[in-house]
Amino acid sequence: MNTMRAVVVDPDVQGRLALHEVESPSPAPAEALIRISAISLNLGEVRTALLRAEAGWRPGWELAGVVEQAAADGSGPAVGARVFGMVGFGAWAERVAVPTAQLAEIPDGVTFAQAATLPIAGLTALYGLERGAMLLKRKVLITGGPENVGHIYELERGAMLLKRKVLVTGASGGVGHFACQLARQAGAQVIALVRRAERAASVRAIGVHEVVIGEDVALTRSFGPYHLVIDTLGGDSLRTAVTLLETDGICVNLGAAENPEVTLQNRYGAFDSPENEHGLVIRDIKPRRVAKDLGQLAQMMALDQLHPHIGLEAPWTDVVEVTQRLLDRRIAGKAILYVS
């Protein structure tokens, strides 16, 4: 088949998104051609599509489906395998060519929708926790991605998170929800901040020690100070979060949901004040072992150790309505679209 349907940015239609006929992908030797069953939406790609992208751009990072054509170089799963993974753009389509280094098989008992929630949110939470845990007790400002990080599954050797206090902001979001669970798996005492009372129940259900409801991160102060803060909000929330750290504590910033336009300099402006001199802030966590780590996260899900928070499921023909709801922050957790 030479053409397929895909979601394309079209400024001339209401909602800026439409299903168009586009050219089918031609996989590179180290890419597998995947027929998509489900896609997971992320706030970052939705903001780009609805607010900034030019005509013709094709959004989409996370996907799950079936291998239609295996990679020519012999890497990756075989034809017919159920798989999930991620690409830089274009996943909202009927077929996608995916590098096998960014692809993993879906274990029995895990659905396409569940697997599709893992690549961006799951890996972001995992790498943020790993990097934060391995750098506890160090005092240095890091502005780039890590060169080497150890797996959270191996942290028992150093007990870096065992019985440590960990604060997760934006805990009802995709990244925050997974971060809470992975921190609990590592033995941490987890305090979760959620903005709205109706979202607290889903966070309590994953076994956190305390749930704090409200917009102000300062509301969590009474449960601190914290050895590690996983911040998904940025902006003023990040400024406050770093004041809640233990001496030599670490704050890992994984997003700017509070203010997507905040600059890097504005984020770091908080660390000039004396009360923050012992804190460490890390951002720009870069993945290095994607296929392997996706497989491990999926196995945790299959073993009932990791639970996705899916707030909405719909056909991909509803993409305009669903993306607007996500942009307006009216969906708690992940939004899943099924590709027909």
Order of alpha helices (4+ residues) and beta strands (2+ residues): beta-beta-beta-alpha-beta-beta-beta-beta-alpha-alpha-beta-alpha-beta-alpha-beta-beta-alpha-beta-alpha-beta-alpha-beta-alpha-beta
